[in-house]
Amino acid sequence: MRSFSTLGLSMGLAALLAACGGGGGTTTGGTPQGVGNPAPLPGIVRGSLVGQASPVALTVAGSSVTTLSPSVLAGFLESAQKGTTVVAGEPQCAVSVYRVRYNTVGGAGESTEASAAIFVPSGSGASCGNSRPVLLYAHGTSLQKSYDMADIAGNTEARLAAAVFAAQGFVVVAPNYAGYAGSSLGYHAYLDRVQQGADMVDALRAARSSFTAIGVRDSGKLLVSGYSQGGYVALAAQRAMQEAGNAEFTVTAVAGLSGPYALARFGDELFGGAPRNGATVIVPMIVNAGQHASAALYTNPAEIYEAPYAATIADLVPGTLGTGALVDQGKLPASALFAADSMPQTAGYTQYFGAGNLIRSDYRAAYLADLAAHPCDTSATAPLSCAPAQALRKWLVRNDLRSYQPAAPTLLCAGHDDPVVPYFNTSTAAAYFRGRGANVTELDIDDTPSLNDPYRTAKAGFVAARSILKAAEGDAAVATNYHAGLVAPFCMIAARDYFQKTLAF
């Protein structure tokens, strides 16, 4: 679930992007009780603005500007990442960036502040100058507390969201999440369904209350999307709005992209012997979020973590250090989640077992004993009918998204070879939702397109990109860049196509 800033787009991908085609073409006020729990604390109005929306200035050709015309935006995007406009499409609209701060709550229901970016399209074209649809966009995992979606000069994901969506006429509201970008919360409620859904809802409320001041004309069409962690958060936000049962939000369509929706299965397979890339960061972030949400995952971190890590691991990430520095300082192992002699070990996953491991073997054994006694995913129609007794498994089941039926049309896009977020998250969630009667489209972006495939452009772009990168740098480069560098831009393009088709009806 690593973000664009963590993985980035490789030098090889920068070259191949240029070779691949892709892309085409107000309410304010208080916070209704019950929408996106947890409830606000006394005196705190969730979703209220802290100050006013402020424009973000960018330096272009030595000048400070707050609005990038289509031609200037194209040059800006290309100078930051060659080939972006070829993949995303030439900008149709000028784009301005604003930052808002808002009141929200943390995982324990405590009051906090967070921030969000708003990308505002403008121009004389029909897709830019009239009332526009609003896209609520959730970002991927970052280890850096400074991660800021308003920083399109320094944030690859923010630039891609601006290029794919805002430059084509979508008003984009992109929350940074509590715990990031100057938030007063000292931790991040990672994959905490209730908190993250509430945070997104609060960010949208704050953005809406600023629309008149910054010149946004909202068409009333609300779209929700996000990538990786953000794919999960997008569905959590849609669920929070849906379960509110009022008219404050009406979601037109949702696109979850490479998200870990099947969180219980994700944890069970990881502890069962098949960890994934980034597991030594992902597990502590999940545990930390649960601990702050009073899930009582431990009395002392040493119950879960080996001695070299236990003393400093609480609230370690996100922080100020990247993965390399955390490893160099001995705060996290590079890949050894479990001990070398810890069993079972799935073939092909031996790199996650070794010396200097993160998770205690007795803790893993207790997890596996509970898994054996209370297996989940024994039924496709009721995957969470398992009643685990172990605290972490309880937390994972509680936050697994296979427990509701999306009312809005939903696209789930991912790639079947993803080494970070396994494809079963997409396939099992899609099957579960369809079984409940939801309108869900499952899209494997790593699938050879047919002539009549509605997502032929996005699929063909991905297939070409993967082939070019493999030829230039080999299979290892494909694996390293698969999740954030290869799948991300093409699933985002597929989401745009899906939204445009949905809006056309």
C-alpha positions as semicolon CSV with decimal commas, in nm:
position;residue;x (nm);y (nm);z (nm)
1;M;0,000;0,000;0,000
2;R;0,295;0,224;-0,058
3;S;0,221;0,562;-0,207
4;F;0,351;0,735;-0,514
5;S;0,598;0,933;-0,306
6;T;0,739;0,617;-0,151
7;L;0,779;0,418;-0,471
8;G;0,761;0,694;-0,727
9;L;0,782;0,648;-1,100
10;S;1,108;0,488;-1,199
11;M;1,343;0,627;-1,460
12;G;1,239;0,340;-1,686
13;L;0,873;0,421;-1,637
14;A;0,936;0,785;-1,718
15;A;1,056;0,675;-2,059
16;L;0,780;0,427;-2,121
17;L;0,505;0,671;-2,021
18;A;0,592;0,874;-2,326
19;A;0,548;0,567;-2,544
20;C;0,201;0,474;-2,417
21;G;-0,133;0,624;-2,515
22;G;-0,403;0,685;-2,259
23;G;-0,685;0,907;-2,154
24;G;-0,952;1,085;-2,344
25;G;-1,071;1,330;-2,327
26;T;-2,308;2,423;-0,208
27;T;-2,381;2,354;0,105
28;T;-2,241;2,485;0,435
29;G;-2,313;2,474;0,800
30;G;-2,322;2,225;1,083
31;T;-2,256;1,857;1,100
32;P;-2,559;1,626;1,123
33;Q;-2,525;1,372;1,401
34;G;-2,451;1,017;1,297
35;V;-2,288;1,090;0,962
36;G;-1,956;0,910;0,946
37;N;-1,912;0,825;1,313
38;P;-1,737;0,888;1,552
39;A;-1,953;1,171;1,681
40;P;-1,806;1,519;1,739
41;L;-1,686;1,619;2,083
42;P;-1,872;1,899;2,265
43;G;-1,794;2,235;2,113
44;I;-1,637;2,089;1,799
45;V;-1,828;2,111;1,473
46;R;-1,694;1,835;1,254
47;G;-1,626;1,943;0,900
48;S;-1,613;2,312;0,988
49;L;-1,340;2,524;0,833
50;V;-1,039;2,637;1,032
51;G;-0,971;2,973;0,869
52;Q;-1,044;3,010;0,500
53;A;-0,937;2,835;0,183
54;S;-0,598;2,963;0,071
55;P;-0,455;2,953;-0,282
56;V;-0,136;2,756;-0,337
57;A;0,121;2,947;-0,543
58;L;0,347;2,764;-0,786
59;T;0,668;2,886;-0,943
60;V;0,657;2,850;-1,320
61;A;0,930;2,999;-1,542
62;G;1,046;3,214;-1,253
63;S;0,701;3,358;-1,181
64;S;0,462;3,282;-0,897
65;V;0,119;3,182;-1,024
66;T;-0,197;3,046;-0,862
67;T;-0,374;2,934;-1,181
68;L;-0,209;2,717;-1,446
69;S;-0,353;2,757;-1,795
70;P;-0,386;2,435;-1,998
71;S;-0,064;2,499;-2,189
72;V;0,130;2,604;-1,878
73;L;-0,009;2,308;-1,686
74;A;0,098;2,072;-1,963
75;G;0,451;2,209;-1,951
76;F;0,454;2,191;-1,573
77;L;0,342;1,826;-1,575
78;E;0,591;1,727;-1,842
79;S;0,881;1,899;-1,669
80;A;0,801;1,708;-1,349
81;Q;0,739;1,370;-1,519
82;K;0,794;1,324;-1,890
83;G;0,503;1,151;-2,060
84;T;0,235;1,248;-1,809
85;T;0,017;1,430;-2,061
86;V;0,050;1,146;-2,312
87;V;-0,092;0,905;-2,057
88;A;-0,341;1,136;-1,883
89;G;-0,441;1,337;-2,189
90;E;-0,369;1,699;-2,277
91;P;-0,517;1,938;-2,018
92;Q;-0,852;2,078;-2,126
93;C;-0,891;2,317;-1,833
94;A;-0,684;2,560;-1,633
95;V;-0,630;2,439;-1,275
96;S;-0,599;2,631;-0,948
97;V;-0,498;2,467;-0,620
98;Y;-0,636;2,563;-0,279
99;R;-0,571;2,432;0,070
100;V;-0,834;2,410;0,343
101;R;-0,805;2,312;0,709
102;Y;-1,097;2,156;0,890
103;N;-1,210;2,008;1,220
104;T;-1,241;1,632;1,243
105;V;-1,180;1,349;1,489
106;G;-0,913;1,086;1,551
107;G;-0,949;0,714;1,602
108;A;-1,050;0,755;1,966
109;G;-1,303;1,027;1,885
110;E;-1,067;1,302;1,999
111;S;-1,087;1,640;1,829
112;T;-0,817;1,728;1,577
113;E;-0,750;1,931;1,267
114;A;-0,656;1,809;0,921
115;S;-0,616;1,960;0,576
116;A;-0,723;1,895;0,220
117;A;-0,638;2,015;-0,128
118;I;-0,898;2,141;-0,373
119;F;-0,812;2,138;-0,744
120;V;-1,041;2,377;-0,929
121;P;-1,077;2,357;-1,309
122;S;-1,166;2,670;-1,503
123;G;-1,181;2,794;-1,860
124;S;-1,418;2,868;-2,144
125;G;-1,467;2,510;-2,262
126;A;-1,787;2,319;-2,184
127;S;-1,594;2,077;-1,965
128;C;-1,435;2,355;-1,761
129;G;-1,646;2,666;-1,723
130;N;-1,992;2,548;-1,623
131;S;-2,109;2,353;-1,317
132;R;-1,867;2,067;-1,254
133;P;-1,882;1,727;-1,083
134;V;-1,689;1,693;-0,756
135;L;-1,444;1,407;-0,706
136;L;-1,351;1,318;-0,347
137;Y;-1,007;1,155;-0,384
138;A;-0,826;0,948;-0,119
139;H;-0,447;0,912;-0,140
140;G;-0,218;0,612;-0,093
141;T;-0,001;0,521;0,205
142;S;0,288;0,751;0,293
143;L;0,547;0,722;0,569
144;Q;0,600;1,099;0,565
145;K;0,384;1,312;0,794
146;S;0,457;1,601;0,557
147;Y;0,262;1,430;0,274
148;D;0,045;1,700;0,121
149;M;-0,191;1,663;-0,177
150;A;-0,183;2,043;-0,223
151;D;0,188;2,019;-0,310
152;I;0,157;1,932;-0,678
153;A;0,515;2,047;-0,737
154;G;0,657;1,785;-0,500
155;N;0,387;1,516;-0,480
156;T;0,362;1,270;-0,770
157;E;0,016;1,144;-0,673
158;A;-0,119;1,499;-0,647
159;R;0,013;1,583;-0,994
160;L;-0,141;1,269;-1,138
161;A;-0,478;1,348;-0,979
162;A;-0,457;1,700;-1,121
163;A;-0,367;1,570;-1,467
164;V;-0,616;1,284;-1,487
165;F;-0,913;1,452;-1,321
166;A;-0,890;1,827;-1,259
167;A;-0,739;1,913;-1,597
168;Q;-1,031;1,727;-1,758
169;G;-1,299;1,919;-1,567
170;F;-1,346;1,748;-1,229
171;V;-1,333;1,954;-0,909
172;V;-1,103;1,740;-0,693
173;V;-1,118;1,742;-0,313
174;A;-0,817;1,548;-0,184
175;P;-0,791;1,512;0,196
176;N;-0,448;1,462;0,351
177;Y;-0,599;1,262;0,643
178;A;-0,562;1,333;1,012
179;G;-0,200;1,287;1,115
180;Y;-0,054;1,435;0,794
181;A;0,036;1,777;0,654
182;G;0,038;1,976;0,976
183;S;-0,251;1,791;1,142
184;S;-0,259;1,825;1,519
185;L;-0,313;1,448;1,556
186;G;0,005;1,269;1,665
187;Y;-0,069;0,949;1,475
188;H;-0,262;0,829;1,169
189;A;-0,571;0,605;1,197
190;Y;-0,451;0,375;0,921
191;L;-0,729;0,163;0,767
192;D;-0,958;0,244;1,056
193;R;-1,283;0,229;0,858
194;V;-1,489;0,451;1,085
195;Q;-1,229;0,723;1,141
196;Q;-1,109;0,737;0,782
197;G;-1,461;0,751;0,645
198;A;-1,545;1,029;0,891
199;D;-1,229;1,220;0,800
200;M;-1,317;1,212;0,430
201;V;-1,672;1,327;0,498
202;D;-1,547;1,614;0,714
203;A;-1,300;1,723;0,447
204;L;-1,576;1,731;0,187
205;R;-1,798;1,937;0,415
206;A;-1,520;2,189;0,467
207;A;-1,444;2,204;0,097
208;R;-1,807;2,258;0,009
209;S;-1,834;2,545;0,253
210;S;-1,548;2,716;0,069
211;F;-1,674;2,658;-0,286
212;T;-1,848;2,992;-0,331
213;A;-1,542;3,185;-0,216
214;I;-1,306;3,008;-0,454
215;G;-1,540;3,010;-0,754
216;V;-1,651;2,647;-0,766
217;R;-1,989;2,572;-0,918
218;D;-2,092;2,230;-0,793
219;S;-2,310;2,034;-1,037
220;G;-2,442;1,817;-0,755
221;K;-2,272;1,507;-0,895
222;L;-2,044;1,353;-0,633
223;L;-1,783;1,092;-0,723
224;V;-1,551;0,911;-0,482
225;S;-1,221;0,744;-0,566
226;G;-0,874;0,669;-0,433
227;Y;-0,570;0,451;-0,486
228;S;-0,420;0,176;-0,265
229;Q;-0,495;0,277;0,095
230;G;-0,708;0,541;-0,075
231;G;-0,910;0,275;-0,258
232;Y;-1,008;0,135;0,080
233;V;-1,073;0,483;0,221
234;A;-1,290;0,577;-0,079
235;L;-1,525;0,287;-0,010
236;A;-1,520;0,362;0,364
237;A;-1,623;0,721;0,286
238;Q;-1,902;0,612;0,052
239;R;-2,022;0,371;0,319
240;A;-2,024;0,644;0,584
241;M;-2,234;0,868;0,361
242;Q;-2,469;0,585;0,271
243;E;-2,521;0,471;0,629
244;A;-2,602;0,827;0,738
245;G;-2,938;0,782;0,570
246;N;-2,996;1,149;0,494
247;A;-2,978;1,381;0,195
248;E;-2,654;1,560;0,280
249;F;-2,457;1,351;0,029
250;T;-2,574;1,165;-0,278
251;V;-2,292;0,965;-0,436
252;T;-2,316;0,927;-0,813
253;A;-2,041;0,664;-0,852
254;V;-1,739;0,516;-0,674
255;A;-1,406;0,382;-0,803
256;G;-1,187;0,188;-0,563
257;L;-0,840;0,135;-0,705
258;S;-0,607;-0,139;-0,571
259;G;-0,745;-0,116;-0,219
260;P;-0,714;-0,372;0,067
261;Y;-1,091;-0,414;0,109
262;A;-1,068;-0,779;0,228
263;L;-0,864;-0,678;0,531
264;A;-0,933;-0,991;0,737
265;R;-0,813;-1,219;0,458
266;F;-0,519;-0,989;0,395
267;G;-0,408;-1,029;0,757
268;D;-0,475;-1,403;0,765
269;E;-0,269;-1,469;0,453
270;L;0,010;-1,246;0,577
271;F;0,035;-1,420;0,915
272;G;-0,031;-1,752;0,741
273;G;0,302;-1,732;0,560
274;A;0,254;-1,501;0,260
275;P;0,349;-1,146;0,363
276;R;0,357;-0,875;0,098
277;N;0,593;-0,598;0,004
278;G;0,595;-0,331;0,273
279;A;0,464;-0,566;0,543
280;T;0,713;-0,445;0,804
281;V;0,553;-0,099;0,774
282;I;0,192;-0,198;0,708
283;V;0,154;-0,422;1,014
284;P;0,278;-0,159;1,265
285;M;0,053;0,105;1,108
286;I;-0,253;-0,120;1,138
287;V;-0,168;-0,216;1,495
288;N;-0,101;0,145;1,594
289;A;-0,437;0,257;1,455
290;G;-0,620;-0,016;1,641
291;Q;-0,442;0,062;1,966
292;H;-0,543;0,428;1,944
293;A;-0,903;0,324;1,870
294;S;-0,919;0,130;2,200
295;A;-0,904;-0,212;2,033
296;A;-0,664;-0,323;2,310
297;L;-0,426;-0,500;2,073
298;Y;-0,155;-0,506;2,342
299;T;-0,076;-0,397;2,695
300;N;0,289;-0,343;2,598
301;P;0,429;-0,334;2,242
302;A;0,678;-0,605;2,348
303;E;0,390;-0,852;2,339
304;I;0,388;-0,823;1,960
305;Y;0,730;-0,690;1,856
306;E;1,082;-0,817;1,914
307;A;1,298;-0,627;2,165
308;P;1,502;-0,417;1,918
309;Y;1,184;-0,253;1,790
310;A;0,926;-0,257;2,070
311;A;1,046;0,051;2,259
312;T;1,015;0,294;1,965
313;I;0,752;0,144;1,738
314;A;0,439;0,314;1,875
315;D;0,353;0,613;1,652
316;L;0,673;0,551;1,454
317;V;0,508;0,583;1,115
318;P;0,409;0,809;0,961
319;G;0,695;1,030;1,074
320;T;0,987;1,218;0,925
321;L;1,193;0,921;0,804
322;G;1,165;0,705;0,495
323;T;1,197;0,327;0,489
324;G;1,572;0,334;0,426
325;A;1,644;0,558;0,723
326;L;1,417;0,355;0,949
327;V;1,604;0,040;0,854
328;D;1,946;0,206;0,883
329;Q;1,862;0,330;1,234
330;G;1,741;-0,016;1,340
331;K;1,382;0,096;1,396
332;L;1,235;-0,147;1,144
333;P;1,371;-0,448;0,953
334;A;1,385;-0,422;0,575
335;S;1,170;-0,727;0,504
336;A;1,203;-0,986;0,786
337;L;0,856;-0,981;0,934
338;F;0,892;-1,324;1,096
339;A;1,182;-1,531;1,234
340;A;1,374;-1,758;1,001
341;D;1,240;-2,070;1,177
342;S;0,883;-1,943;1,213
343;M;0,637;-2,173;1,035
344;P;0,450;-2,205;0,808
345;Q;0,626;-2,033;0,517
346;T;0,459;-2,013;0,177
347;A;0,682;-2,091;-0,120
348;G;0,810;-1,771;-0,282
349;Y;0,787;-1,564;0,036
350;T;1,108;-1,661;0,212
351;Q;1,242;-1,302;0,198
352;Y;0,996;-1,214;0,476
353;F;1,152;-1,466;0,718
354;G;1,499;-1,408;0,865
355;A;1,722;-1,265;1,133
356;G;1,627;-0,938;1,301
357;N;1,257;-1,007;1,247
358;L;0,983;-0,770;1,363
359;I;0,702;-0,993;1,496
360;R;0,752;-1,229;1,789
361;S;0,706;-1,595;1,701
362;D;0,481;-1,661;2,001
363;Y;0,253;-1,377;1,890
364;R;0,234;-1,521;1,540
365;A;0,160;-1,864;1,686
366;A;-0,130;-1,722;1,889
367;Y;-0,268;-1,550;1,578
368;L;-0,245;-1,875;1,380
369;A;-0,411;-2,074;1,659
370;D;-0,706;-1,835;1,648
371;L;-0,712;-1,858;1,268
372;A;-0,734;-2,238;1,292
373;A;-1,012;-2,219;1,551
374;H;-1,207;-1,937;1,385
375;P;-1,134;-1,937;1,009
376;C;-1,281;-1,654;0,804
377;D;-1,355;-1,660;0,430
378;T;-1,515;-2,002;0,441
379;S;-1,819;-1,862;0,260
380;A;-1,817;-1,620;-0,031
381;T;-2,153;-1,477;0,078
382;A;-2,060;-1,444;0,446
383;P;-1,678;-1,417;0,460
384;L;-1,674;-1,252;0,803
385;S;-1,888;-1,507;0,985
386;C;-1,590;-1,626;1,186
387;A;-1,602;-1,459;1,533
388;P;-1,226;-1,448;1,603
389;A;-1,108;-1,422;1,962
390;Q;-0,757;-1,285;1,899
391;A;-0,748;-0,905;1,930
392;L;-0,577;-0,819;1,599
393;R;-0,802;-1,056;1,404
394;K;-1,105;-0,893;1,567
395;W;-0,977;-0,551;1,455
396;L;-0,921;-0,673;1,099
397;V;-1,270;-0,823;1,076
398;R;-1,419;-0,504;1,217
399;N;-1,254;-0,303;0,940
400;D;-1,303;-0,546;0,651
401;L;-1,531;-0,381;0,395
402;R;-1,708;-0,700;0,294
403;S;-1,990;-0,618;0,532
404;Y;-2,215;-0,378;0,342
405;Q;-2,371;-0,324;0,000
406;P;-2,265;-0,013;-0,197
407;A;-2,575;0,166;-0,319
408;A;-2,382;0,367;-0,580
409;P;-2,243;0,217;-0,902
410;T;-1,892;0,098;-0,818
411;L;-1,577;0,022;-1,017
412;L;-1,302;-0,189;-0,857
413;C;-0,977;-0,175;-1,057
414;A;-0,644;-0,344;-0,983
415;G;-0,374;-0,561;-1,141
416;H;-0,365;-0,936;-1,083
417;D;0,012;-0,952;-1,018
418;D;0,020;-0,681;-0,752
419;P;0,292;-0,771;-0,495
420;V;0,174;-0,510;-0,243
421;V;-0,206;-0,538;-0,232
422;P;-0,308;-0,887;-0,352
423;Y;-0,569;-0,899;-0,625
424;F;-0,801;-1,111;-0,411
425;N;-0,895;-0,788;-0,234
426;T;-1,059;-0,672;-0,557
427;S;-1,202;-1,004;-0,675
428;T;-1,352;-1,114;-0,342
429;A;-1,494;-0,770;-0,264
430;A;-1,649;-0,749;-0,611
431;A;-1,799;-1,097;-0,575
432;Y;-1,936;-1,017;-0,230
433;F;-2,089;-0,688;-0,339
434;R;-2,244;-0,842;-0,651
435;G;-2,385;-1,123;-0,437
436;R;-2,562;-0,857;-0,229
437;G;-2,711;-0,705;-0,545
438;A;-2,472;-0,411;-0,589
439;N;-2,387;-0,265;-0,929
440;V;-2,015;-0,345;-0,935
441;T;-1,768;-0,361;-1,224
442;E;-1,446;-0,556;-1,163
443;L;-1,154;-0,449;-1,381
444;D;-0,821;-0,631;-1,403
445;I;-0,605;-0,365;-1,566
446;D;-0,340;-0,631;-1,634
447;D;-0,564;-0,811;-1,881
448;T;-0,527;-0,813;-2,260
449;P;-0,818;-0,603;-2,390
450;S;-1,066;-0,721;-2,648
451;L;-1,173;-0,507;-2,941
452;N;-1,501;-0,406;-2,773
453;D;-1,360;-0,363;-2,423
454;P;-1,487;-0,032;-2,277
455;Y;-1,155;0,000;-2,094
456;R;-0,941;-0,094;-2,391
457;T;-0,737;0,228;-2,385
458;A;-0,640;0,197;-2,018
459;K;-0,566;-0,176;-2,045
460;A;-0,362;-0,138;-2,362
461;G;-0,163;0,143;-2,204
462;F;-0,084;-0,073;-1,902
463;V;0,013;-0,378;-2,110
464;A;0,243;-0,164;-2,324
465;A;0,396;0,006;-2,020
466;R;0,464;-0,323;-1,847
467;S;0,620;-0,473;-2,160
468;I;0,846;-0,175;-2,221
469;L;0,965;-0,164;-1,860
470;K;1,034;-0,538;-1,860
471;A;1,234;-0,514;-2,182
472;A;1,433;-0,216;-2,053
473;E;1,498;-0,316;-1,690
474;G;1,372;-0,671;-1,634
475;D;1,120;-0,847;-1,414
476;A;1,256;-0,700;-1,090
477;A;1,178;-0,347;-1,209
478;V;0,826;-0,453;-1,303
479;A;0,769;-0,598;-0,955
480;T;0,911;-0,289;-0,783
481;N;0,701;-0,047;-0,987
482;Y;0,390;-0,260;-1,040
483;H;0,167;-0,124;-0,764
484;A;0,240;0,249;-0,758
485;G;0,418;0,309;-1,087
486;L;0,237;0,087;-1,337
487;V;-0,115;0,012;-1,214
488;A;-0,187;0,350;-1,056
489;P;-0,203;0,582;-1,360
490;F;-0,398;0,336;-1,575
491;C;-0,652;0,247;-1,307
492;M;-0,699;0,621;-1,253
493;I;-0,764;0,664;-1,625
494;A;-1,011;0,375;-1,614
495;A;-1,184;0,544;-1,320
496;R;-1,212;0,866;-1,519
497;D;-1,362;0,677;-1,812
498;Y;-1,606;0,506;-1,576
499;F;-1,711;0,834;-1,420
500;Q;-1,754;1,006;-1,755
501;K;-1,975;0,723;-1,882
502;T;-2,178;0,725;-1,562
503;L;-2,225;1,101;-1,577
504;A;-2,336;1,078;-1,941
505;F;-2,646;0,876;-1,848
